[in-house]
Amino acid sequence: MEEEINEILNHLNEKDKELFINHYIQGENLEEIAIKTNTKVSNLYNRLSRGRKRIREKLCK
C-alpha cells in the first residue's frame, strides 16, 4: 500500500507532495501547515484541490 501511495504522490511537485503528506498522512491541519510554511490557508486549500484533480486524472488514465 505504501508503494502505491508513493507512486501516486510522485505525480505532484515537491511542495504539493509535502503538503499532501503533512495533511492527509500525518494529520496536520491546514492552519498548522500554513504557519510552518508561511503560506495562506486559502492557498493550501487551492493546492490540495489542484493536487487531488491531478491525482484523479492520473488514476483514470
C-alpha positions as CSV (number, residue, x, y, z in Angstrom):
1,M,0.0,0.0,0.0
2,E,2.8,2.4,0.9
3,E,4.4,1.9,-2.5
4,E,1.1,2.6,-4.3
5,I,0.7,5.9,-2.3
6,N,4.3,7.0,-3.1
7,E,3.6,6.2,-6.8
8,I,0.5,8.4,-6.7
9,L,2.3,11.2,-4.8
10,N,5.1,11.2,-7.4
11,H,2.7,12.9,-9.8
12,L,2.8,16.0,-7.6
13,N,5.6,18.6,-7.4
14,E,7.6,18.6,-4.2
15,K,5.7,21.3,-2.4
16,D,2.4,19.7,-3.1
17,K,3.7,16.3,-2.2
18,E,4.9,17.6,1.2
19,L,1.5,19.3,1.7
20,F,-0.4,16.0,1.0
21,I,1.8,14.0,3.3
22,N,1.6,16.6,6.1
23,H,-2.2,17.0,5.8
24,Y,-3.5,13.6,4.8
25,I,-1.0,11.1,6.2
26,Q,0.4,12.9,9.3
27,G,-2.9,14.5,10.1
28,E,-1.7,18.1,10.4
29,N,-4.5,20.7,10.0
30,L,-4.1,23.4,7.4
31,E,-3.6,26.2,9.9
32,E,-0.6,24.4,11.4
33,I,0.9,23.8,7.9
34,A,0.2,27.5,7.0
35,I,2.2,28.7,10.0
36,K,5.1,26.3,9.3
37,T,5.3,27.2,5.6
38,N,4.4,30.9,5.9
39,T,1.5,30.3,3.4
40,K,-2.1,31.4,3.5
41,V,-4.6,28.7,4.4
42,S,-6.6,29.6,1.3
43,N,-3.5,28.8,-0.9
44,L,-3.2,25.5,0.8
45,Y,-6.8,24.6,0.1
46,N,-6.3,25.5,-3.6
47,R,-3.1,23.4,-3.8
48,L,-4.9,20.4,-2.3
49,S,-7.7,20.8,-4.7
50,R,-5.5,21.0,-7.7
51,G,-3.4,18.1,-6.5
52,R,-6.4,15.9,-6.0
53,K,-7.5,16.8,-9.5
54,R,-4.1,15.8,-10.9
55,I,-4.2,12.5,-9.0
56,R,-7.7,11.8,-10.2
57,E,-6.7,12.4,-13.8
58,K,-3.7,10.1,-13.5
59,L,-5.7,7.3,-11.8
60,C,-8.4,7.5,-14.5
61,K,-5.9,7.0,-17.4
